[in-house]
Amino acid sequence: MAWCAARALYLQAIDAGTLRTRGPVVAGVGCFSLAGAKLWRSSSLSRSSTPFACLATISAEASVKEAIQTDKAPAALGPYSQAIKTNNLLFVSGVLGLVPETGKFISDSVEDQTEQVLKNMGEILKASGASYSSVVKTTIMLADLKDFKKVNEIYAKYFPLTPPARSTYQVAALPMDAKVEIECIAAL
């Protein structure tokens, strides 16, 4: 009998029958399990074998990530990546309405900035092998929530069919005094 939770996390299956015969107590939550002292001290386990090796596997696999960078979108303004690809997901950092070639805003209008934000986001998605239709969640940050309707009109052009889940917030300030910033998560 194998624990299917272990398989879902790309771990080797644990034979529950072995645990029953070697340890008097077996209890577990997810991958973390506690087996009786007999299992831990069992001479059948080689000295090179690591108890709870599944924990090492989780941390090793979870650390596999790829930074996405494209010159067709503005460079990151600080120590972060434009996007990170990991475990069939893409996490796109907050994008501003900057023109990639100049590093300056396309204009001061929220409409122009929103259009440029979504174009920039599209270039990052494309560089990672995704598209607007891959996006499952967006977060919009606005300098002024009164711009909500204007942003919605432009946003709807980029997500015409099944729009992603979304949160929208008014924030105290955005980098470089931007009017709008959008981040997203896409399924790959």
N, C-alpha and C positions, 0 to 999 in steps of 0.2 A: 504494500500500500504506500503510495508516494504522496507527499504533501503538495497539493497543486499550488498553494501560495508560493512555495519555493520556485516552482516552474514559471509562474507569472513574473517573477523577478529575475529571470534568466539564471537561476541557480540550479545546481545539481539537486536531484530529488533525494530526499532523506527517506530511508527505509524504516518506517515506523515499527516493523516487526523486529528489526535489530535493536531498536531502542527499548522495546518491551523486554527482550530477553537479556539485555545487558544492564539495565538500570531499573531499580524498583520504582522510581518516580519520574514521570515525563510530563511536563507542562509546557505550553508554549503560547506565544502571541506573535503571529506573523512569522518572521524568521528567527526571532529570539526564542531560544528554548533552554530549558533547564533539565538536564538529565541527571539521574542519580550518580553518586560517587563511583559506582562500579563502572559506568561507561567511561568516565573521565580517566580512571586509573587502569582501564582494561589493557592487558598486555597485548591484545590483538591490534591495538592502534600503534602504528609505528611512531618512533620518537620524532620523525620529521613531520608527522601529521599535525595539523593545527586544529585544536578544538574550536568549534564555531567558525570554521573557515568561511561559511556563507557570509559572515559580516565583512570579511576582507573582500569578497567578491562584489558585494553591494557597493562598497566605497570605491573600488577600482572601476567598476562599470559606470557609476554615477559621475565619475570625474572625466569621462570621455566627452569632450565638447570641442566644437570647432568654431573659431571666431570667423565671422563673415565681414568682409570689408570690400567696398566698391568705391571707385572714384566718381561714379555717377550719382552719388548722394553726398551730402556734406559730411566731412570728417567729424568724428566724435570731438566734443568740446572739452573733454577731460579724460581721465583714466578709465575708459569703458569702451566696449566694442559696439559697432553699429548693430550687430546682432550676434546671437549665439545659437548654434545648432546642437541639439542633444536629444537623444532618445526619441527620434522621430518628431521632435517639436522644434520650432524656431521662435526665439524670443527676440523681438525687435525693440531696441532701446527707443526712448522718446525721440521723435523726429520733429525738427523745426522747419519753417518755411524759408530756408536759406537756399540761395542759388549755389550749387556745388562749385562752380568755377570761381565765384567771387567771395563766397563766405558771408554774403550780405543778404538781408531780407529782400524778397522780390518786390515788396512794397509795404506800406504801413497798414493796408486794409486786411481785415480778418479773412475776407473772401479769397484774396490772392494768396495769403499765407496758407490757408487751408488747402487750396489747390496744389501749391508747391509742396506742402507736407506730404500729401497723398502721392504725388509724383515721386518724391524722394523715397517714400516707403515702398512704392512699387519697384524701384530700382534695387533696393535692398532685398526685397522678396525675390526678385528675378535672379539676383546674384547667388541666392541660396537654393534655387530650384523650385521656389514656391510662386504663388500668384495671389491676387486679391481673393480668389475663390477658396484659397487654403486657409484664410484667416478665420480663426474661431473666436477670438476675443480682442477687443480694442479698449483702450482707455484714452479718453480725450480730456485734456486739461485746458481750460479757457481762462484768460485774464479777466474776462467779463462774461458772466453767464447770459447776459442780454444778447450775446452773439450766437446763442444756441441754435436758433432757427436758421440763420445764415450758414452756419457750419453744417447743419443737417442737410440742407439743399445740395451742397457740394459733395458731402460724404455719400449721399444716396446714389450719386452717379457712379461711384467706385464699387459699391456693394449693392447692385440692383436686384439680385435674386435673393438668396437666403442670407440676409445680413448677419454678421457675427454678433455674439453677445457683446454688450458694451456698457461702460460706465463713463459718465461725464461729470467733471468737477470744475468749479471755479476755484482758482488757486490765488494766493496772495501775490505771487510774481512768478514769471517764467524766465529762463535764461535769455540774456540779451534783450529783455523786455518784449519777448515774442507775444503775439496775441493768442496763439494756439500751439499745442504740442500734442502729438498722438503717438502712442506705443501700441504694439500688438503682439499676439501670439498666434502662430500658424501651425497647422498639422502638416507634416511632410509625408 
